[in-house]
Amino acid sequence: MSILDNTTSPGSTAYHANRDGMLALIDRMRALEERTRAASAAAKDRFHKRGQLLPRERVALVLDPGAPFIELSTLAGYMFDVSDANKSVPGGGVIAGIGFVSGVRCMVSANDAGIDAGALQPYGLDKTLRVQELALENKLPYVQLVESAGANLLRYRVEDFVRGGNIFRNLARLSAAGLPVVTVTHGSSTAGGAYQTGLSDYIVMVRGRTRAFLAGPPLLKAATGEIATEEELGGAEMHTQVSGLGDYLAEDDRDALRIAREIMAALEWERPGRAAPQFKPPRYDQDELLGIMPMDHKRTVDMKQVIARIVDDSDFTEMAPNYGPATVCGHARIEGQAIGIITNNGPLDPAGANKATHFIQACCQTRTPILYLNNTTGYMVGKAYEEAGMIKHGSKMIQAVTSATVPQITIYCGASFGAGNYGMCGRGFHPRFCFSWPNAKTAVMGGEQAAETMAIVTEAAAARRGKPVEKEKLDAMKAQIIGVFDGQMDVFSTSARVLDDGVIDPRDTRAVLSEVLAICREGDARTPQRMQFSVARP
């Protein structure tokens, strides 16, 4: 056993400053999530008057009560719907996450029809494509609860139309991979969105509420002169009795969700057991994670204190601790599940990159998933480091990350700057899951570094022309650069752009990791031959 020592001082001034800062960021995140829920719930009277459930009520009813549910990308689209931080409603118009339906672990996605009638919000497309990617990678059945006004034509962009085709392509890919797509069409599924319903393996429609057609009555009349009601053109009864698009006719939302759950219950699908846990919890309080990480990414932190609060029994077997010591690599377990961990107690140097490359390859050899706890300002620069082969060893590390054959999970805990973001399996390197802590920062470099770099370049260019740069103009340029960088590096900006799978409270890290490790293990163990299902179509 290699039990990590506790060097955290909960009574220190620095600890309390860190804790207060982290709690303030968590409060801000929760307030934004609550704003989205409140905006959707504001439609409650309208929904209930017409006999419908709110989108979050639908999600709650389709999921197994009391079972874990990891909601994804709750800040997607923040500040992109409106530029007013006090009015922006994040979430992308989609509720999505991984949970259990009749004992089967599934990806669940629902249009948030309580907000703008379910029209796709900014970055809602990116969020939908990401959750589909996660379902494919982790071999998860896909349950979608559809009710959408489609794209907002007042915000039409041709690139969204073209890229939006990937949603339908992914539905076909899911089905072809043996992953059942179960759809409840609660309301409108119109134009291109009709294929969201059509490209499903099991389709449940609601009497009097479902609408699925390629052209609604106004467009139909404008295009052909034909006149038809919505019910005649694409109602649930027509589609379940005449066109054959719908497989099941439900009387209302609750009945439709009951049918969806029965479909999942009938699938011949492995259901994860819930055996009694055989592990010891961390020796140190997970609540102390709030006070470990400084709000200033330039301050040093011992990431072993983070590891000590998320791994079983705080037991961490470190590899080569005296070689490239700023790069920490080692083995541990989380709720009994083996994992390799790579993290940073400073920038990556040639020795640290070399060690990480070796460790990644060793984890792949033993089929051990890898967790990257990002906290680095990047790879070291300077004459000595260039001579020591920083580019060469950094490139080998990036190659190892790219070629890894095991699930890789990334958590942005602090800074993730420059090529260090790449070497530590940043979002661009397709980790299986990627989450952020509320204090995390992601950028090509710090704002002050960028400003100083451009100031040097500008002064050098001016000197070549024989014209000095006015200090006021130089200061203004530096302030502008710092503003641009600082305005894009925090999680409220990066998560809004779906550059992670969501922001998590540090205290939830162990629970989230336990679930995603189980998801990865189950998905990697599942083979096409075992992905057979036995629902007889009516």
C-alpha positions as CSV (number, residue, x, y, z in Angstrom):
1,M,0.0,0.0,0.0
2,S,1.1,3.6,-0.7
3,I,-1.1,5.8,1.3
4,L,-0.8,9.5,0.5
5,D,-0.1,11.8,3.4
6,N,-2.4,14.7,4.1
7,T,-0.6,18.1,3.8
8,T,-3.7,20.2,3.4
9,S,-4.3,22.8,6.2
10,P,-8.1,23.5,6.4
11,G,-7.4,26.3,8.9
12,S,-5.1,28.3,6.7
13,T,-5.9,31.6,5.2
14,A,-5.1,30.3,1.7
15,Y,-7.4,27.3,2.2
16,H,-10.3,29.5,3.2
17,A,-9.7,31.9,0.2
18,N,-9.7,28.9,-2.2
19,R,-12.8,27.5,-0.6
20,D,-14.7,30.7,-0.7
21,G,-13.7,31.3,-4.4
22,M,-14.7,27.7,-5.4
23,L,-18.1,27.9,-3.6
24,A,-18.9,31.2,-5.3
25,L,-18.2,29.6,-8.7
26,I,-20.4,26.6,-7.8
27,D,-23.2,29.0,-6.7
28,R,-22.9,30.8,-10.1
29,M,-23.1,27.5,-12.0
30,R,-26.1,26.2,-10.0
31,A,-27.9,29.5,-10.4
32,L,-27.5,29.3,-14.2
33,E,-28.8,25.7,-14.2
34,E,-31.7,26.7,-12.1
35,R,-32.5,29.6,-14.5
36,T,-32.8,27.1,-17.3
37,R,-35.1,24.9,-15.2
38,A,-37.2,27.9,-14.2
39,A,-37.5,29.1,-17.8
40,S,-38.8,25.7,-18.9
41,A,-41.1,25.3,-15.8
42,A,-42.7,28.6,-16.6
43,A,-44.6,26.8,-19.3
44,K,-46.2,24.4,-16.8
45,D,-49.7,25.7,-16.9
46,R,-49.8,25.7,-20.7
47,F,-48.4,22.1,-20.8
48,H,-50.7,20.8,-18.1
49,K,-53.7,22.5,-19.5
50,R,-53.3,20.5,-22.7
51,G,-52.6,17.3,-20.8
52,Q,-48.9,17.3,-21.4
53,L,-45.9,16.9,-19.0
54,L,-43.0,19.3,-18.9
55,P,-39.8,18.1,-20.5
56,R,-38.0,17.5,-17.2
57,E,-41.1,15.7,-15.9
58,R,-40.9,13.4,-18.9
59,V,-37.2,12.7,-18.3
60,A,-37.8,12.0,-14.6
61,L,-40.6,9.5,-15.5
62,V,-38.6,7.6,-18.1
63,L,-35.7,7.1,-15.8
64,D,-35.5,4.5,-13.0
65,P,-36.3,6.3,-9.7
66,G,-33.3,6.7,-7.4
67,A,-30.7,5.4,-10.0
68,P,-27.7,7.6,-10.9
69,F,-28.1,10.1,-13.7
70,I,-25.3,12.2,-15.1
71,E,-26.7,15.3,-16.8
72,L,-24.4,16.6,-19.5
73,S,-23.5,20.1,-20.9
74,T,-25.8,22.1,-18.7
75,L,-24.1,25.4,-19.6
76,A,-24.1,24.8,-23.4
77,G,-24.9,28.0,-25.3
78,Y,-24.6,30.3,-22.4
79,M,-24.3,33.9,-23.6
80,F,-24.9,32.8,-27.2
81,D,-28.7,33.1,-27.2
82,V,-28.5,36.6,-25.8
83,S,-25.4,38.6,-24.8
84,D,-26.9,39.7,-21.5
85,A,-25.4,37.5,-18.8
86,N,-28.4,38.1,-16.6
87,K,-30.9,36.9,-19.2
88,S,-29.0,34.1,-21.1
89,V,-30.6,30.7,-20.7
90,P,-28.0,27.9,-21.1
91,G,-28.5,24.3,-22.0
92,G,-28.9,24.5,-25.8
93,G,-32.6,23.7,-25.6
94,V,-31.7,20.1,-24.9
95,I,-31.8,18.0,-21.7
96,A,-29.3,15.1,-22.0
97,G,-27.6,12.6,-19.8
98,I,-26.7,9.0,-19.0
99,G,-29.1,7.1,-16.7
100,F,-31.0,3.9,-16.3
101,V,-34.3,3.0,-18.1
102,S,-35.8,-0.3,-16.9
103,G,-32.4,-1.3,-15.6
104,V,-30.6,-0.6,-18.9
105,R,-28.0,2.1,-18.9
106,C,-29.0,4.6,-21.7
107,M,-28.3,7.9,-23.2
108,V,-31.4,10.0,-22.7
109,S,-32.0,13.2,-24.8
110,A,-35.1,15.4,-24.6
111,N,-36.0,18.6,-26.4
112,D,-36.7,21.2,-23.8
113,A,-40.0,22.2,-25.3
114,G,-40.8,24.5,-22.4
115,I,-38.3,27.0,-23.9
116,D,-39.1,28.5,-27.3
117,A,-41.2,25.4,-28.2
118,G,-38.2,23.2,-28.2
119,A,-36.5,25.1,-31.1
120,L,-32.8,24.3,-31.2
121,Q,-30.8,26.9,-29.3
122,P,-27.2,28.0,-30.1
123,Y,-24.8,25.1,-29.4
124,G,-27.8,22.8,-29.1
125,L,-26.6,21.1,-32.3
126,D,-23.1,20.6,-30.8
127,K,-24.5,19.3,-27.6
128,T,-26.8,16.8,-29.5
129,L,-23.9,15.6,-31.7
130,R,-21.7,15.1,-28.6
131,V,-24.2,13.0,-26.7
132,Q,-24.7,10.9,-29.8
133,E,-21.0,10.4,-30.0
134,L,-20.9,9.4,-26.3
135,A,-23.7,6.9,-27.0
136,L,-21.8,5.4,-29.9
137,E,-18.4,5.2,-28.1
138,N,-19.9,3.7,-25.0
139,K,-22.4,1.4,-26.7
140,L,-25.4,2.9,-25.0
141,P,-29.0,2.6,-26.3
142,Y,-30.4,6.0,-27.2
143,V,-33.8,7.2,-25.8
144,Q,-35.0,10.5,-27.2
145,L,-38.1,12.4,-26.2
146,V,-39.0,14.6,-29.1
147,E,-41.0,17.8,-29.3
148,S,-39.4,20.5,-31.2
149,A,-40.3,23.5,-33.4
150,G,-37.1,22.7,-35.3
151,A,-34.6,25.4,-36.2
152,N,-35.3,29.0,-35.5
153,L,-35.6,30.4,-39.0
154,L,-34.9,33.9,-37.8
155,R,-31.4,32.7,-36.8
156,Y,-30.9,30.5,-39.9
157,R,-27.3,29.7,-40.7
158,V,-26.6,27.4,-43.7
159,E,-23.7,25.8,-41.7
160,D,-26.2,24.6,-39.1
161,F,-28.4,23.1,-41.7
162,V,-25.5,21.2,-43.3
163,R,-23.9,20.1,-40.0
164,G,-27.4,19.2,-38.7
165,G,-27.5,16.3,-41.0
166,N,-25.0,14.6,-38.7
167,I,-27.8,14.2,-36.1
168,F,-29.7,11.9,-38.5
169,R,-26.5,10.2,-39.7
170,N,-25.7,9.4,-36.1
171,L,-29.1,7.9,-35.5
172,A,-28.5,5.6,-38.4
173,R,-25.1,4.7,-37.1
174,L,-26.5,3.9,-33.6
175,S,-29.0,1.6,-35.1
176,A,-26.4,-0.1,-37.4
177,A,-24.2,-0.6,-34.4
178,G,-26.9,-2.6,-32.7
179,L,-27.8,0.2,-30.3
180,P,-31.6,0.6,-30.1
181,V,-33.0,4.0,-30.7
182,V,-36.2,4.4,-28.8
183,T,-38.2,7.6,-29.6
184,V,-41.2,9.1,-27.9
185,T,-42.6,11.8,-30.1
186,H,-44.6,13.9,-27.7
187,G,-45.4,16.8,-30.1
188,S,-44.0,18.3,-33.2
189,S,-41.4,16.6,-35.3
190,T,-41.4,18.6,-38.5
191,A,-39.5,19.0,-41.8
192,G,-35.9,17.7,-41.4
193,G,-36.8,17.0,-37.7
194,A,-39.2,14.3,-38.9
195,Y,-36.2,12.1,-39.6
196,Q,-35.4,12.4,-35.9
197,T,-38.5,10.3,-35.5
198,G,-38.2,8.3,-38.7
199,L,-34.6,7.1,-38.0
200,S,-35.6,5.2,-34.9
201,D,-36.0,1.6,-34.1
202,Y,-39.1,2.0,-31.9
203,I,-41.5,4.9,-32.2
204,V,-44.1,5.8,-29.7
205,M,-46.7,8.5,-30.6
206,V,-49.2,10.3,-28.5
207,R,-52.8,10.5,-29.6
208,G,-53.9,14.1,-30.4
209,R,-50.4,15.5,-29.7
210,T,-47.8,14.0,-32.0
211,R,-47.2,15.8,-35.3
212,A,-44.7,14.4,-37.9
213,F,-44.6,15.7,-41.4
214,L,-42.1,16.9,-43.9
215,A,-44.1,20.0,-44.6
216,G,-46.7,21.5,-42.2
217,P,-50.1,22.8,-43.5
218,P,-48.8,26.4,-44.3
219,L,-45.8,25.2,-46.3
220,L,-47.9,22.4,-47.9
221,K,-50.4,25.0,-49.1
222,A,-47.7,27.4,-50.3
223,A,-45.8,24.7,-52.2
224,T,-48.6,22.6,-53.7
225,G,-51.9,24.3,-52.9
226,E,-53.1,21.3,-51.0
227,I,-55.1,21.9,-47.8
228,A,-54.9,19.5,-44.9
229,T,-55.1,19.7,-41.1
230,E,-52.1,18.9,-38.9
231,E,-53.9,15.7,-37.7
232,E,-54.7,14.5,-41.2
233,L,-51.2,15.3,-42.4
234,G,-49.1,13.8,-39.6
235,G,-51.1,12.9,-36.5
236,A,-50.4,9.9,-34.3
237,E,-53.5,7.9,-35.4
238,M,-52.6,8.4,-39.1
239,H,-49.0,7.3,-38.6
240,T,-49.9,4.3,-36.5
241,Q,-52.8,3.1,-38.7
242,V,-52.0,4.3,-42.2
243,S,-48.4,5.3,-42.9
244,G,-46.8,2.8,-40.4
245,L,-44.3,5.3,-39.2
246,G,-45.5,4.9,-35.6
247,D,-45.2,1.6,-33.8
248,Y,-47.1,2.3,-30.6
249,L,-50.1,4.6,-29.9
250,A,-50.1,6.2,-26.5
251,E,-53.0,8.0,-24.9
252,D,-50.9,10.7,-23.2
253,D,-47.4,11.5,-22.2
254,R,-47.4,9.2,-19.2
255,D,-48.7,6.3,-21.2
256,A,-46.0,7.0,-23.9
257,L,-43.2,6.9,-21.3
258,R,-44.7,3.7,-19.8
259,I,-44.5,2.1,-23.2
260,A,-40.9,3.3,-23.7
261,R,-39.9,1.8,-20.4
262,E,-41.6,-1.5,-21.4
263,I,-39.7,-1.5,-24.7
264,M,-36.4,-1.2,-22.8
265,A,-37.5,-3.8,-20.3
266,A,-38.2,-6.3,-23.1
267,L,-34.7,-5.8,-24.7
268,E,-32.3,-8.7,-24.4
269,W,-29.7,-6.5,-22.9
270,E,-27.2,-6.9,-20.1
271,R,-28.2,-5.0,-17.0
272,P,-25.4,-3.9,-14.7
273,G,-25.5,-5.5,-11.3
274,R,-25.4,-3.5,-8.2
275,A,-23.2,-5.7,-6.0
276,A,-22.2,-4.6,-2.6
277,P,-19.2,-2.3,-2.9
278,Q,-15.8,-3.9,-2.0
279,F,-13.6,-0.9,-1.4
280,K,-12.5,1.6,1.3
281,P,-13.4,5.3,0.8
282,P,-10.7,8.0,0.7
283,R,-9.1,8.6,4.1
284,Y,-9.5,12.4,3.8
285,D,-12.7,14.5,3.5
286,Q,-13.8,15.1,-0.1
287,D,-15.2,18.5,1.1
288,E,-11.6,19.6,1.4
289,L,-11.3,19.6,-2.4
290,L,-13.0,23.0,-2.3
291,G,-10.0,24.5,-0.6
292,I,-7.1,22.8,-2.3
293,M,-7.2,24.5,-5.8
294,P,-6.2,28.2,-5.9
295,M,-8.3,30.6,-7.9
296,D,-5.1,32.0,-9.4
297,H,-3.7,29.4,-11.9
298,K,-0.2,30.8,-11.4
299,R,-0.1,29.5,-7.8
300,T,1.3,26.1,-7.2
301,V,-0.7,23.2,-5.8
302,D,0.1,19.6,-4.9
303,M,-2.2,17.5,-7.0
304,K,-1.5,14.4,-4.9
305,Q,-3.8,16.1,-2.3
306,V,-6.6,15.9,-4.9
307,I,-5.8,12.3,-5.7
308,A,-5.9,11.5,-2.0
309,R,-9.5,12.6,-1.8
310,I,-10.9,10.7,-4.8
311,V,-9.2,7.3,-4.8
312,D,-10.0,4.3,-2.6
313,D,-8.3,4.4,0.8
314,S,-6.1,7.3,-0.5
315,D,-3.9,4.5,-1.9
316,F,-1.8,5.7,-4.8
317,T,1.2,3.8,-6.3
318,E,3.3,6.4,-8.0
319,M,5.5,5.6,-10.9
320,A,9.1,7.0,-11.0
321,P,8.4,9.8,-8.5
322,N,11.9,11.2,-8.7
323,Y,12.1,11.4,-12.5
324,G,10.3,14.4,-14.0
325,P,8.6,14.9,-10.6
326,A,6.3,17.7,-11.8
327,T,4.5,15.1,-13.8
328,V,2.7,12.7,-11.5
329,C,1.8,9.2,-12.8
330,G,0.5,6.3,-10.9
331,H,-2.1,3.6,-10.2
332,A,-5.1,3.6,-8.0
333,R,-8.7,2.4,-7.7
334,I,-12.0,4.3,-7.6
335,E,-14.8,2.3,-6.0
336,G,-12.8,-0.9,-6.7
337,Q,-12.2,0.0,-10.4
338,A,-8.6,0.2,-11.5
339,I,-7.4,3.4,-13.1
340,G,-4.1,5.1,-14.1
341,I,-3.8,8.7,-13.2
342,I,-1.6,11.4,-14.8
343,T,-1.6,14.9,-13.3
344,N,0.7,18.0,-13.1
345,N,2.5,19.7,-10.2
346,G,3.9,22.2,-12.7
347,P,4.8,22.5,-16.4
348,L,5.6,19.4,-18.5
349,D,9.4,19.0,-19.0
350,P,11.2,16.4,-21.2
351,A,11.5,13.9,-18.4
352,G,7.9,14.3,-17.4
353,A,6.7,13.9,-20.9
354,N,8.9,10.8,-21.4
355,K,7.5,9.3,-18.1
356,A,3.9,10.0,-19.1
357,T,4.4,8.3,-22.5
358,H,5.8,5.2,-20.8
359,F,2.9,5.2,-18.3
360,I,0.2,5.5,-21.0
361,Q,1.7,2.6,-22.9
362,A,1.8,0.5,-19.7
363,C,-1.8,1.3,-19.0
364,C,-2.8,0.2,-22.5
365,Q,-0.9,-3.0,-22.0
366,T,-2.9,-3.9,-19.0
367,R,-6.2,-2.5,-20.3
368,T,-6.3,0.1,-17.5
369,P,-8.4,3.3,-18.2
370,I,-6.5,6.6,-17.8
371,L,-7.6,9.7,-15.9
372,Y,-6.0,13.0,-16.7
373,L,-6.3,15.7,-14.0
374,N,-5.3,18.8,-15.9
375,N,-3.3,21.4,-14.0
376,T,-0.5,22.7,-16.2
377,T,0.6,25.9,-17.9
378,G,2.1,23.8,-20.8
379,Y,5.4,22.3,-21.9
380,M,8.6,24.0,-20.7
381,V,10.2,26.5,-23.1
382,G,13.8,27.8,-23.2
383,K,17.2,27.0,-24.7
384,A,18.0,24.2,-22.2
385,Y,14.6,22.5,-22.7
386,E,14.8,22.8,-26.5
387,E,18.3,21.1,-26.4
388,A,16.9,18.4,-24.1
389,G,14.3,17.5,-26.7
390,M,11.1,19.1,-25.4
391,I,9.5,19.0,-28.8
392,K,10.5,15.4,-29.4
393,H,9.4,14.1,-26.0
394,G,6.2,16.2,-26.0
395,S,5.4,14.8,-29.5
396,K,5.8,11.3,-28.2
397,M,3.5,12.0,-25.4
398,I,0.9,13.4,-27.8
399,Q,1.3,10.4,-30.0
400,A,0.8,8.1,-27.0
401,V,-2.4,10.0,-26.0
402,T,-3.7,9.8,-29.6
403,S,-3.0,6.1,-30.0
404,A,-4.1,4.9,-26.6
405,T,-6.4,1.8,-26.8
406,V,-8.1,2.3,-23.4
407,P,-10.8,4.8,-22.3
408,Q,-9.3,8.2,-21.4
409,I,-11.1,10.5,-19.0
410,T,-10.1,14.1,-18.6
411,I,-10.9,16.6,-15.8
412,Y,-9.8,20.2,-16.1
413,C,-8.9,20.9,-12.4
414,G,-6.9,24.1,-12.9
415,A,-5.0,25.5,-15.9
416,S,-4.8,23.7,-19.2
417,F,-2.7,25.8,-21.4
418,G,-0.9,25.5,-24.7
419,A,0.3,22.1,-25.9
420,G,-0.1,20.9,-22.4
421,N,-3.8,20.8,-23.1
422,Y,-3.0,18.4,-26.0
423,G,-0.6,16.2,-24.1
424,M,-3.0,16.0,-21.2
425,C,-5.8,14.7,-23.5
426,G,-7.8,17.9,-23.9
427,R,-11.1,17.9,-25.7
428,G,-9.5,18.0,-29.1
429,F,-8.0,14.5,-28.5
430,H,-11.4,12.9,-27.9
431,P,-11.3,11.6,-24.4
432,R,-14.1,9.3,-23.7
433,F,-15.5,11.8,-21.1
434,C,-14.3,15.4,-20.3
435,F,-15.4,17.4,-17.4
436,S,-14.3,20.7,-15.8
437,W,-14.1,22.0,-12.3
438,P,-15.7,25.5,-11.9
439,N,-12.2,27.2,-11.5
440,A,-10.6,25.6,-14.6
441,K,-9.0,27.7,-17.2
442,T,-8.3,26.6,-20.8
443,A,-6.4,28.7,-23.4
444,V,-3.4,28.6,-25.7
445,M,-1.6,30.7,-23.0
446,G,-2.4,33.2,-20.3
447,G,-3.8,36.6,-21.3
448,E,-0.8,38.4,-19.9
449,Q,1.6,36.2,-21.7
450,A,-0.3,36.7,-25.0
451,A,-0.3,40.5,-24.5
452,E,3.4,40.7,-23.6
453,T,4.2,38.5,-26.6
454,M,2.3,40.8,-29.0
455,A,3.9,43.9,-27.4
456,I,7.3,42.5,-28.1
457,V,6.4,41.6,-31.7
458,T,4.8,45.1,-32.2
459,E,7.8,46.9,-30.8
460,A,10.2,44.9,-32.9
461,A,8.2,45.6,-36.0
462,A,8.1,49.3,-35.2
463,A,11.9,49.4,-34.6
464,R,12.5,47.9,-38.0
465,R,10.5,50.7,-39.5
466,G,12.3,53.3,-37.4
467,K,9.0,54.4,-35.8
468,P,8.6,54.0,-32.0
469,V,5.3,52.7,-30.6
470,E,3.3,55.1,-28.4
471,K,3.0,53.7,-24.9
472,E,-0.7,54.5,-24.7
473,K,-1.4,52.5,-27.9
474,L,0.7,49.6,-26.7
475,D,-1.0,49.6,-23.3
476,A,-4.4,49.7,-25.0
477,M,-3.5,46.8,-27.3
478,K,-2.3,44.7,-24.3
479,A,-5.5,45.4,-22.4
480,Q,-7.6,44.4,-25.4
481,I,-5.6,41.1,-25.8
482,I,-5.9,40.3,-22.1
483,G,-9.7,41.0,-22.2
484,V,-10.1,38.7,-25.2
485,F,-8.1,35.8,-23.6
486,D,-9.6,36.2,-20.1
487,G,-13.1,36.4,-21.7
488,Q,-12.7,32.9,-23.3
489,M,-10.7,30.8,-20.8
490,D,-13.1,30.2,-17.9
491,V,-15.6,27.3,-17.8
492,F,-18.6,29.6,-18.3
493,S,-17.1,30.3,-21.7
494,T,-15.6,26.9,-22.6
495,S,-18.5,24.8,-21.4
496,A,-20.9,27.1,-23.2
497,R,-19.1,26.1,-26.4
498,V,-19.4,22.4,-25.5
499,L,-15.7,22.1,-25.1
500,D,-16.3,19.7,-22.2
501,D,-19.2,17.4,-21.1
502,G,-20.2,19.6,-18.2
503,V,-18.9,21.4,-15.1
504,I,-18.9,19.4,-11.9
505,D,-18.6,20.3,-8.2
506,P,-15.2,19.0,-7.1
507,R,-16.9,17.1,-4.3
508,D,-18.8,15.0,-6.9
509,T,-15.7,14.0,-8.7
510,R,-15.4,10.5,-7.2
511,A,-19.0,9.7,-7.8
512,V,-18.9,10.9,-11.4
513,L,-15.7,9.0,-12.1
514,S,-17.2,5.8,-10.6
515,E,-20.1,6.0,-13.0
516,V,-18.2,6.9,-16.1
517,L,-15.6,4.1,-15.4
518,A,-18.5,1.7,-15.1
519,I,-20.0,3.0,-18.4
520,C,-16.6,2.6,-20.2
521,R,-16.1,-0.9,-18.8
522,E,-19.6,-2.1,-19.8
523,G,-19.4,-0.5,-23.2
524,D,-16.0,-2.0,-24.0
525,A,-17.2,-5.4,-22.9
526,R,-20.2,-5.4,-25.1
527,T,-19.9,-7.1,-28.5
528,P,-22.3,-6.9,-31.5
529,Q,-23.1,-10.6,-31.0
530,R,-24.5,-9.8,-27.6
531,M,-26.4,-6.7,-28.8
532,Q,-29.6,-8.5,-29.8
533,F,-33.0,-7.4,-28.8
534,S,-36.3,-9.2,-28.7
535,V,-39.2,-6.7,-29.0
536,A,-41.8,-7.9,-31.5
537,R,-43.3,-5.2,-33.5
538,P,-47.1,-5.1,-33.2
